[in-house]
Amino acid sequence: GGRPHPEATKPGFSGAAVAGAGVAGLALGGLAGYAAGGGFSSDSPRHDSGYHGGGGGAYSGGSGHHEAAAYGGLRAGAGRDDPPDADDDGAATGVLAGPRKADSTRREVERCTSQLPKASAAKTRKLVSQFRKELDFITFDAHVWAPENLQARCIDNDTNGITIVTQCSVDRLPRLAVMAECWSGKISCAVHVPSEADKAATAVRTIEQMYVDTADKRAAELSLVLYREPLDSVGEVNERTSWARELYPINALRNAALRAATTEYVWLLDIDFVPSTGASQALLELAEAELGAHEALVVPALEVSADAKMPATKAEVQQLLKFGKAEGFHVSRYPKGHRATNFERWLQAGTGEEYMVEYEMGFEPYVICRRAEVPQYDA
């Protein structure tokens, strides 16, 4: 797929978003939320040569806290300059400046369209259409497959419930294992397989070993889709696409995972997050009761320090916040990414209470919505 910067584009909805503020029985106590188990910090874009399977390619499991500590505690995201307008001009993502700027501009124009008067909106749509024709998107003929031995043996109706839609590279498999332990619903995860034959073979063995090793611990019905892009022919360098080869195809992976989901509702989530205990049933009940057409349920996202115990009640969340061991996701690094969630109001909300979220430019929530209403990611 194409190469928009990680987190730069998420599906949008014309309806208002509803924030689940109070569902009893969740690990975070009286809230429809989840906590980030550490996160990771990276100074370079993730790409084919950057994955590392523990033990020379074998799956290396983790207990969550130890594994999360290696990713940098509270720091979470997809590396420097993530999102691209976060005022961090690290050289690591400098290679993206030219192509990404054009792609980012197109998205910002589209986002502004609905806020303009009708005449201006029509003119803007015309400009966007022209932009689409002129911009040169890089696409690859990727091989996407779902091995039978990596699919969940679902007992209930495939359309019932909420599926977490996510993606990862091989080095993030321990995060997937932790997620699958905490979530009792379905997970559709697309895993990036390197293009080189030897690395691809090692990656597939690592993925299969992880799936077997974690089978007894998993609460989730986990199904994996594998995604691999072809290599250029020997001695042939395609100048048009060579710059994109080194970039991680995050949105193409998200689309692959989304296409593989079968339930009515999906939760669009990144791999480094851990759902609250009991969230699957509680969120499903909330979605079925509250979501209208083209509406999305915003699930508040928290970052919890790697040396802190995962909170089990809202009171524990407040204590972690008080002592600097937790914070709203990216609130100190990229405030507008989740500021609209209004964490202060969420903390004050009672059990069963929801409230409307006012969208602002740059808002990047993790949402639950109807699968049929989710557009494909830009890729």
C-alpha positions as a LaTeX table, in Angstrom:
\begin{tabular}{lrrr}
\hline
Residue & $x$ (\AA) & $y$ (\AA) & $z$ (\AA) \\
\hline
Gly1 & 0.00 & 0.00 & 0.00 \\
Gly2 & 0.89 & 3.65 & $-0.01$ \\
Arg3 & 2.94 & 5.25 & 2.70 \\
Pro4 & 1.12 & 7.91 & 4.72 \\
His5 & 2.94 & 8.49 & 8.01 \\
Pro6 & 1.81 & 6.27 & 10.93 \\
Glu7 & $-1.19$ & 7.78 & 12.72 \\
Ala8 & $-1.55$ & 10.52 & 10.09 \\
Thr9 & $-4.86$ & 9.16 & 8.82 \\
Lys10 & $-7.72$ & 7.49 & 10.61 \\
Pro11 & $-11.24$ & 6.92 & 9.26 \\
Gly12 & $-13.65$ & 9.79 & 9.89 \\
Phe13 & $-17.36$ & 9.83 & 10.68 \\
Ser14 & $-19.93$ & 12.51 & 10.01 \\
Gly15 & $-21.85$ & 11.71 & 13.16 \\
Ala16 & $-20.83$ & 12.86 & 16.63 \\
Ala17 & $-18.56$ & 10.64 & 18.66 \\
Val18 & $-19.80$ & 9.30 & 21.99 \\
Ala19 & $-17.31$ & 8.81 & 24.82 \\
Gly20 & $-18.00$ & 5.82 & 27.03 \\
Ala21 & $-17.42$ & 7.22 & 30.48 \\
Gly22 & $-18.91$ & 4.76 & 32.89 \\
Val23 & $-19.33$ & 1.02 & 32.46 \\
Ala24 & $-19.23$ & $-0.97$ & 35.67 \\
Gly25 & $-17.10$ & $-4.07$ & 36.01 \\
Leu26 & $-14.08$ & $-3.07$ & 33.95 \\
Ala27 & $-10.52$ & $-3.30$ & 35.20 \\
Leu28 & $-10.34$ & 0.46 & 35.26 \\
Gly29 & $-13.48$ & 0.51 & 37.39 \\
Gly30 & $-16.57$ & 2.28 & 36.13 \\
Leu31 & $-15.21$ & 3.33 & 32.78 \\
Ala32 & $-14.99$ & 2.05 & 29.25 \\
Gly33 & $-11.27$ & 2.49 & 29.00 \\
Tyr34 & $-7.98$ & 0.74 & 28.63 \\
Ala35 & $-4.42$ & 1.39 & 29.65 \\
Ala36 & $-1.22$ & 1.36 & 27.66 \\
Gly37 & 1.16 & $-1.18$ & 29.11 \\
Gly38 & 4.24 & 0.93 & 28.69 \\
Gly39 & 4.51 & 1.62 & 25.00 \\
Phe40 & 7.66 & 2.02 & 22.98 \\
Ser41 & 9.99 & 4.71 & 21.78 \\
Ser42 & 11.74 & 4.47 & 18.45 \\
Asp43 & 14.12 & 6.81 & 16.71 \\
Ser44 & 13.66 & 5.33 & 13.28 \\
Pro45 & 10.74 & 4.24 & 11.12 \\
Arg46 & 9.95 & 0.56 & 11.53 \\
His47 & 10.67 & $-1.37$ & 8.32 \\
Asp48 & 11.69 & $-4.80$ & 7.07 \\
Ser49 & 15.22 & $-4.93$ & 8.41 \\
Gly50 & 14.24 & $-3.49$ & 11.77 \\
Tyr51 & 12.37 & $-6.38$ & 13.34 \\
His52 & 14.01 & $-8.63$ & 15.88 \\
Gly53 & 12.69 & $-11.95$ & 17.06 \\
Gly54 & 14.21 & $-12.98$ & 20.37 \\
Gly55 & 16.58 & $-15.95$ & 20.33 \\
Gly56 & 17.70 & $-15.53$ & 16.74 \\
Gly57 & 14.22 & $-15.27$ & 15.36 \\
Ala58 & 12.30 & $-17.36$ & 17.88 \\
Tyr59 & 9.33 & $-15.80$ & 19.67 \\
Ser60 & 10.34 & $-14.10$ & 22.88 \\
Gly61 & 7.39 & $-13.77$ & 25.22 \\
Gly62 & 7.06 & $-11.22$ & 27.98 \\
Ser63 & 5.01 & $-10.57$ & 31.08 \\
Gly64 & 3.97 & $-7.12$ & 29.94 \\
His65 & 5.82 & $-4.86$ & 32.40 \\
His66 & 9.32 & $-6.21$ & 31.64 \\
Glu67 & 8.62 & $-6.21$ & 27.94 \\
Ala68 & 7.07 & $-2.75$ & 28.07 \\
Ala69 & 10.02 & $-1.34$ & 30.00 \\
Ala70 & 12.25 & $-2.10$ & 27.04 \\
Tyr71 & 10.07 & 0.21 & 24.94 \\
Gly72 & 10.63 & 3.23 & 27.15 \\
Gly73 & 8.03 & 3.35 & 29.92 \\
Leu74 & 5.55 & 6.15 & 29.39 \\
Arg75 & 6.85 & 6.98 & 25.95 \\
Ala76 & 4.57 & 5.58 & 23.31 \\
Gly77 & 3.89 & 6.15 & 19.65 \\
Ala78 & 5.46 & 5.25 & 16.34 \\
Gly79 & 8.71 & 7.12 & 16.60 \\
Arg80 & 9.84 & 10.70 & 16.20 \\
Asp81 & 7.76 & 13.11 & 14.12 \\
Asp82 & 4.68 & 11.04 & 14.89 \\
Pro83 & 2.28 & 12.67 & 14.12 \\
Pro84 & 4.08 & 14.69 & 11.43 \\
Asp85 & 2.97 & 18.04 & 12.88 \\
Ala86 & 4.06 & 17.29 & 16.44 \\
Asp87 & 6.92 & 19.80 & 16.24 \\
Asp88 & 9.62 & 17.15 & 16.49 \\
Asp89 & 11.87 & 17.49 & 13.48 \\
Gly90 & 14.00 & 14.45 & 14.14 \\
Ala91 & 16.26 & 13.45 & 11.31 \\
Ala92 & 15.00 & 9.89 & 11.56 \\
Thr93 & 11.87 & 10.72 & 9.58 \\
Gly94 & 13.37 & 13.46 & 7.44 \\
Val95 & 13.21 & 11.19 & 4.41 \\
Leu96 & 9.43 & 11.48 & 4.57 \\
Ala97 & 9.35 & 15.27 & 4.35 \\
Gly98 & 8.72 & 15.62 & 0.61 \\
Pro99 & 6.19 & 12.88 & $-0.21$ \\
Arg100 & 4.51 & 12.97 & 3.18 \\
Lys101 & 3.95 & 16.72 & 3.09 \\
Ala102 & 1.87 & 16.47 & $-0.08$ \\
Asp103 & $-0.15$ & 13.55 & 1.28 \\
Ser104 & $-0.67$ & 15.26 & 4.64 \\
Thr105 & $-1.82$ & 18.45 & 2.91 \\
Arg106 & $-4.47$ & 16.53 & 0.99 \\
Arg107 & $-5.84$ & 15.01 & 4.20 \\
Glu108 & $-5.92$ & 18.35 & 6.02 \\
Val109 & $-7.84$ & 19.91 & 3.11 \\
Glu110 & $-10.37$ & 17.08 & 3.24 \\
Arg111 & $-10.79$ & 17.44 & 7.00 \\
Cys112 & $-11.48$ & 21.15 & 6.67 \\
Thr113 & $-14.10$ & 20.70 & 3.94 \\
Ser114 & $-17.02$ & 20.01 & 6.30 \\
Gln115 & $-16.26$ & 23.18 & 8.28 \\
Leu116 & $-16.55$ & 25.53 & 5.28 \\
Pro117 & $-19.62$ & 27.29 & 3.80 \\
Lys118 & $-21.31$ & 25.29 & 1.04 \\
Ala119 & $-19.78$ & 27.30 & $-1.81$ \\
Ser120 & $-16.28$ & 27.04 & $-0.36$ \\
Ala121 & $-16.77$ & 23.35 & 0.42 \\
Ala122 & $-17.70$ & 22.63 & $-3.19$ \\
Lys123 & $-14.61$ & 24.46 & $-4.42$ \\
Thr124 & $-12.46$ & 22.60 & $-1.91$ \\
Arg125 & $-13.87$ & 19.24 & $-3.01$ \\
Lys126 & $-12.95$ & 20.13 & $-6.57$ \\
Leu127 & $-9.40$ & 20.96 & $-5.47$ \\
Val128 & $-9.19$ & 17.69 & $-3.51$ \\
Ser129 & $-10.30$ & 15.76 & $-6.59$ \\
Gln130 & $-7.60$ & 17.49 & $-8.61$ \\
Phe131 & $-5.07$ & 16.75 & $-5.87$ \\
Arg132 & $-5.91$ & 13.05 & $-6.00$ \\
Lys133 & $-5.20$ & 12.93 & $-9.73$ \\
Glu134 & $-1.90$ & 14.77 & $-9.47$ \\
Leu135 & $-0.38$ & 13.21 & $-6.36$ \\
Asp136 & 1.74 & 10.14 & $-7.03$ \\
Phe137 & 0.82 & 7.41 & $-4.55$ \\
Ile138 & 3.19 & 4.49 & $-4.15$ \\
Thr139 & 1.48 & 1.09 & $-4.19$ \\
Phe140 & 2.88 & $-2.42$ & $-4.17$ \\
Asp141 & 1.33 & $-5.68$ & $-5.27$ \\
Ala142 & 1.52 & $-7.26$ & $-1.83$ \\
His143 & 0.87 & $-10.90$ & $-1.02$ \\
Val144 & $-1.79$ & $-11.12$ & 1.72 \\
Trp145 & $-2.80$ & $-14.47$ & 3.13 \\
Ala146 & $-4.45$ & $-15.99$ & 6.21 \\
Pro147 & $-2.93$ & $-19.41$ & 7.05 \\
Glu148 & $-5.48$ & $-21.85$ & 8.44 \\
Asn149 & $-3.27$ & $-22.65$ & 11.44 \\
Leu150 & $-3.30$ & $-18.98$ & 12.46 \\
Gln151 & $-7.09$ & $-18.60$ & 12.58 \\
Ala152 & $-9.36$ & $-18.71$ & 15.62 \\
Arg153 & $-11.76$ & $-21.60$ & 15.95 \\
Cys154 & $-14.86$ & $-19.50$ & 16.57 \\
Ile155 & $-17.77$ & $-21.19$ & 18.28 \\
Asp156 & $-20.28$ & $-18.33$ & 18.27 \\
Asn157 & $-21.73$ & $-16.40$ & 15.36 \\
Asp158 & $-18.92$ & $-14.65$ & 13.47 \\
Thr159 & $-20.92$ & $-11.42$ & 13.28 \\
Asn160 & $-21.51$ & $-11.20$ & 17.02 \\
Gly161 & $-19.31$ & $-9.00$ & 19.19 \\
Ile162 & $-16.48$ & $-6.52$ & 18.72 \\
Thr163 & $-13.27$ & $-7.33$ & 16.86 \\
Ile164 & $-10.08$ & $-5.47$ & 17.71 \\
Val165 & $-8.54$ & $-4.50$ & 14.36 \\
Thr166 & $-4.80$ & $-3.98$ & 14.66 \\
Gln167 & $-1.44$ & $-4.61$ & 13.01 \\
Cys168 & 2.17 & $-5.22$ & 14.00 \\
Ser169 & 5.66 & $-6.16$ & 12.89 \\
Val170 & 7.31 & $-9.32$ & 14.18 \\
Asp171 & 9.12 & $-7.49$ & 16.98 \\
Arg172 & 5.73 & $-6.46$ & 18.40 \\
Leu173 & 4.40 & $-10.01$ & 18.77 \\
Pro174 & 4.85 & $-9.89$ & 22.58 \\
Arg175 & 2.49 & $-6.91$ & 22.64 \\
Leu176 & $-0.05$ & $-8.88$ & 20.63 \\
Ala177 & 0.25 & $-11.75$ & 23.12 \\
Val178 & $-0.49$ & $-9.42$ & 26.04 \\
Met179 & $-3.46$ & $-7.91$ & 24.22 \\
Ala180 & $-4.86$ & $-11.38$ & 23.50 \\
Glu181 & $-4.60$ & $-12.32$ & 27.19 \\
Cys182 & $-6.70$ & $-9.34$ & 28.28 \\
Trp183 & $-9.38$ & $-9.23$ & 25.57 \\
Ser184 & $-12.08$ & $-11.90$ & 25.53 \\
Gly185 & $-13.50$ & $-10.97$ & 22.14 \\
Lys186 & $-12.06$ & $-11.36$ & 18.66 \\
Ile187 & $-8.81$ & $-9.89$ & 17.35 \\
Ser188 & $-7.93$ & $-9.49$ & 13.68 \\
Cys189 & $-4.24$ & $-8.64$ & 13.38 \\
Ala190 & $-2.22$ & $-8.14$ & 10.21 \\
Val191 & 1.46 & $-9.00$ & 10.68 \\
His192 & 4.16 & $-7.55$ & 8.45 \\
Val193 & 6.41 & $-10.17$ & 6.84 \\
Pro194 & 9.76 & $-8.99$ & 5.39 \\
Ser195 & 10.22 & $-9.13$ & 1.62 \\
Glu196 & 13.54 & $-11.01$ & 1.62 \\
Ala197 & 13.03 & $-14.80$ & 1.37 \\
Asp198 & 15.23 & $-15.80$ & 4.32 \\
Lys199 & 13.81 & $-13.12$ & 6.61 \\
Ala200 & 10.29 & $-14.01$ & 5.51 \\
Ala201 & 10.81 & $-17.69$ & 6.36 \\
Thr202 & 12.18 & $-16.78$ & 9.79 \\
Ala203 & 9.32 & $-14.36$ & 10.41 \\
Val204 & 6.63 & $-16.91$ & 9.52 \\
Arg205 & 8.21 & $-19.51$ & 11.85 \\
Thr206 & 8.33 & $-16.91$ & 14.63 \\
Ile207 & 4.69 & $-15.98$ & 14.10 \\
Glu208 & 3.58 & $-19.63$ & 14.10 \\
Gln209 & 5.60 & $-20.35$ & 17.26 \\
Met210 & 4.05 & $-17.38$ & 19.06 \\
Tyr211 & 0.57 & $-18.54$ & 18.08 \\
Val212 & 1.21 & $-22.02$ & 19.51 \\
Asp213 & 3.04 & $-20.83$ & 22.64 \\
Thr214 & 0.29 & $-18.41$ & 23.67 \\
Ala215 & $-2.70$ & $-20.64$ & 22.89 \\
Asp216 & $-3.32$ & $-21.63$ & 26.52 \\
Lys217 & $-3.06$ & $-18.06$ & 27.82 \\
Arg218 & $-5.22$ & $-16.35$ & 25.24 \\
Ala219 & $-8.69$ & $-15.16$ & 26.19 \\
Ala220 & $-9.20$ & $-13.74$ & 22.72 \\
Glu221 & $-10.21$ & $-15.46$ & 19.50 \\
Leu222 & $-7.09$ & $-14.44$ & 17.58 \\
Ser223 & $-6.86$ & $-14.55$ & 13.80 \\
Leu224 & $-3.80$ & $-13.40$ & 11.87 \\
Val225 & $-3.36$ & $-12.10$ & 8.34 \\
Leu226 & 0.16 & $-12.04$ & 6.89 \\
Tyr227 & 1.27 & $-9.22$ & 4.61 \\
Arg228 & 4.40 & $-9.32$ & 2.44 \\
Glu229 & 5.52 & $-6.97$ & $-0.31$ \\
Pro230 & 7.60 & $-8.20$ & $-3.28$ \\
Leu231 & 11.27 & $-7.40$ & $-3.84$ \\
Asp232 & 12.47 & $-5.53$ & $-6.90$ \\
Ser233 & 14.01 & $-7.75$ & $-9.56$ \\
Val234 & 17.73 & $-8.45$ & $-9.19$ \\
Gly235 & 19.78 & $-5.55$ & $-10.49$ \\
Glu236 & 16.69 & $-3.43$ & $-11.00$ \\
Val237 & 16.07 & $-0.28$ & $-8.96$ \\
Asn238 & 12.73 & 1.43 & $-9.38$ \\
Glu239 & 13.48 & 5.09 & $-8.66$ \\
Arg240 & 9.79 & 5.88 & $-8.27$ \\
Thr241 & 9.20 & 3.36 & $-5.48$ \\
Ser242 & 12.62 & 2.77 & $-3.94$ \\
Trp243 & 12.21 & 5.48 & $-1.28$ \\
Ala244 & 9.03 & 3.83 & 0.00 \\
Arg245 & 10.56 & 0.37 & 0.34 \\
Glu246 & 12.10 & 1.21 & 3.70 \\
Leu247 & 8.88 & 2.46 & 5.25 \\
Tyr248 & 6.47 & 0.44 & 7.33 \\
Pro249 & 3.14 & 0.03 & 5.45 \\
Ile250 & 0.97 & 0.70 & 8.50 \\
Asn251 & $-2.24$ & 1.67 & 6.70 \\
Ala252 & $-2.05$ & $-1.18$ & 4.19 \\
Leu253 & $-1.75$ & $-3.54$ & 7.17 \\
Arg254 & $-4.69$ & $-1.89$ & 8.91 \\
Asn255 & $-6.80$ & $-2.37$ & 5.78 \\
Ala256 & $-5.84$ & $-6.05$ & 5.59 \\
Ala257 & $-6.87$ & $-6.60$ & 9.21 \\
Leu258 & $-10.10$ & $-4.66$ & 8.70 \\
Arg259 & $-11.04$ & $-6.74$ & 5.64 \\
Ala260 & $-10.52$ & $-9.93$ & 7.64 \\
Ala261 & $-12.85$ & $-8.87$ & 10.48 \\
Thr262 & $-16.35$ & $-10.36$ & 10.47 \\
Thr263 & $-18.19$ & $-8.89$ & 13.47 \\
Glu264 & $-20.69$ & $-6.05$ & 13.30 \\
Tyr265 & $-18.47$ & $-3.81$ & 15.41 \\
Val266 & $-14.74$ & $-3.17$ & 15.24 \\
Trp267 & $-12.34$ & $-1.45$ & 17.62 \\
Leu268 & $-9.58$ & 0.31 & 15.67 \\
Leu269 & $-6.61$ & $-0.01$ & 17.98 \\
Asp270 & $-2.82$ & 0.10 & 17.96 \\
Ile271 & $-0.81$ & $-2.91$ & 19.08 \\
Asp272 & 0.79 & $-1.33$ & 22.16 \\
Phe273 & $-2.46$ & $-1.02$ & 24.10 \\
Val274 & $-3.95$ & $-3.37$ & 26.68 \\
Pro275 & $-7.76$ & $-3.52$ & 26.98 \\
Ser276 & $-9.28$ & $-3.35$ & 30.43 \\
Thr277 & $-10.42$ & $-6.65$ & 31.92 \\
Gly278 & $-14.07$ & $-7.23$ & 31.10 \\
Ala279 & $-14.07$ & $-4.58$ & 28.38 \\
Ser280 & $-15.29$ & $-6.88$ & 25.61 \\
Gln281 & $-18.81$ & $-7.49$ & 26.93 \\
Ala282 & $-19.22$ & $-4.07$ & 28.52 \\
Leu283 & $-18.23$ & $-2.20$ & 25.37 \\
Leu284 & $-20.45$ & $-4.42$ & 23.21 \\
Glu285 & $-23.46$ & $-3.63$ & 25.40 \\
Leu286 & $-22.65$ & 0.07 & 25.25 \\
Ala287 & $-22.18$ & 0.03 & 21.47 \\
Glu288 & $-25.44$ & $-1.84$ & 20.89 \\
Ala289 & $-27.35$ & 0.55 & 23.16 \\
Glu290 & $-25.86$ & 3.88 & 22.14 \\
Leu291 & $-24.33$ & 3.90 & 18.65 \\
Gly292 & $-26.47$ & 5.42 & 15.92 \\
Ala293 & $-25.64$ & 5.56 & 12.22 \\
His294 & $-22.18$ & 6.93 & 11.51 \\
Glu295 & $-21.38$ & 7.37 & 15.17 \\
Ala296 & $-18.26$ & 6.14 & 16.93 \\
Leu297 & $-17.60$ & 5.29 & 20.55 \\
Val298 & $-14.38$ & 6.97 & 21.71 \\
Val299 & $-12.56$ & 4.77 & 24.21 \\
Pro300 & $-10.35$ & 6.89 & 26.54 \\
Ala301 & $-6.70$ & 5.92 & 26.17 \\
Leu302 & $-4.19$ & 6.09 & 29.03 \\
Glu303 & $-0.44$ & 5.63 & 29.25 \\
Val304 & 0.74 & 3.80 & 32.37 \\
Ser305 & 4.37 & 3.76 & 33.47 \\
Ala306 & 6.15 & 0.43 & 33.04 \\
Asp307 & 7.03 & 0.31 & 36.76 \\
Ala308 & 3.40 & 0.80 & 37.85 \\
Lys309 & 0.81 & $-1.88$ & 38.48 \\
Met310 & $-2.01$ & $-1.87$ & 35.98 \\
Pro311 & $-4.94$ & $-0.06$ & 37.66 \\
Ala312 & $-8.08$ & $-2.03$ & 38.56 \\
Thr313 & $-10.33$ & 0.85 & 39.65 \\
Lys314 & $-10.90$ & 4.48 & 38.75 \\
Ala315 & $-9.52$ & 5.43 & 42.16 \\
Glu316 & $-6.28$ & 3.65 & 41.26 \\
Val317 & $-6.17$ & 5.52 & 37.94 \\
Gln318 & $-6.51$ & 8.81 & 39.81 \\
Gln319 & $-3.68$ & 7.85 & 42.18 \\
Leu320 & $-1.40$ & 7.01 & 39.26 \\
Leu321 & $-2.25$ & 10.32 & 37.64 \\
Lys322 & $-1.57$ & 12.15 & 40.92 \\
Phe323 & 1.92 & 10.67 & 41.25 \\
Gly324 & 2.86 & 11.00 & 37.59 \\
Lys325 & 2.64 & 7.29 & 36.84 \\
Ala326 & $-0.09$ & 7.67 & 34.24 \\
Glu327 & $-1.48$ & 10.25 & 31.87 \\
Gly328 & $-3.92$ & 10.57 & 29.03 \\
Phe329 & $-2.38$ & 9.14 & 25.89 \\
His330 & 0.11 & 11.58 & 24.31 \\
Val331 & $-1.29$ & 14.55 & 26.27 \\
Ser332 & 2.19 & 15.88 & 26.99 \\
Arg333 & 3.73 & 14.97 & 23.63 \\
Tyr334 & 0.94 & 15.71 & 21.15 \\
Pro335 & $-1.94$ & 17.29 & 23.11 \\
Lys336 & $-4.44$ & 17.72 & 20.29 \\
Gly337 & $-4.20$ & 14.02 & 19.42 \\
His338 & $-6.43$ & 13.07 & 22.39 \\
Arg339 & $-7.29$ & 16.37 & 24.09 \\
Ala340 & $-10.84$ & 16.26 & 22.72 \\
Thr341 & $-11.49$ & 13.12 & 24.79 \\
Asn342 & $-11.62$ & 15.46 & 27.82 \\
Phe343 & $-9.98$ & 13.20 & 30.40 \\
Glu344 & $-10.97$ & 15.50 & 33.27 \\
Arg345 & $-14.63$ & 15.08 & 32.52 \\
Trp346 & $-14.17$ & 11.39 & 31.95 \\
Leu347 & $-12.64$ & 10.96 & 35.42 \\
Gln348 & $-15.58$ & 12.78 & 36.99 \\
Ala349 & $-18.22$ & 10.84 & 35.06 \\
Gly350 & $-20.31$ & 8.29 & 36.91 \\
Thr351 & $-21.06$ & 4.69 & 36.04 \\
Gly352 & $-23.16$ & 4.40 & 32.89 \\
Glu353 & $-22.61$ & 8.03 & 31.88 \\
Glu354 & $-21.60$ & 9.05 & 28.38 \\
Tyr355 & $-20.92$ & 12.47 & 26.89 \\
Met356 & $-20.43$ & 13.96 & 23.46 \\
Val357 & $-16.93$ & 14.69 & 22.20 \\
Glu358 & $-16.26$ & 17.88 & 20.25 \\
Tyr359 & $-13.93$ & 17.16 & 17.35 \\
Glu360 & $-10.85$ & 19.32 & 16.85 \\
Met361 & $-8.24$ & 19.22 & 14.09 \\
Gly362 & $-5.64$ & 16.56 & 14.82 \\
Phe363 & $-7.92$ & 14.40 & 17.01 \\
Glu364 & $-6.81$ & 10.75 & 16.70 \\
Pro365 & $-9.09$ & 8.70 & 18.96 \\
Tyr366 & $-9.30$ & 4.94 & 19.22 \\
Val367 & $-12.87$ & 4.18 & 18.30 \\
Ile368 & $-15.49$ & 1.46 & 18.19 \\
Cys369 & $-17.89$ & 1.65 & 15.26 \\
Arg370 & $-19.84$ & $-0.47$ & 12.83 \\
Arg371 & $-17.53$ & $-2.34$ & 10.47 \\
Ala372 & $-19.75$ & $-1.60$ & 7.46 \\
Glu373 & $-19.34$ & 2.14 & 8.06 \\
Val374 & $-15.55$ & 2.22 & 8.30 \\
Pro375 & $-13.80$ & 3.57 & 5.19 \\
Gln376 & $-10.47$ & 2.13 & 4.13 \\
Tyr377 & $-7.36$ & 3.88 & 5.45 \\
Asp378 & $-5.37$ & 5.94 & 2.95 \\
Ala379 & $-2.80$ & 3.52 & 1.60 \\
\hline
\end{tabular}
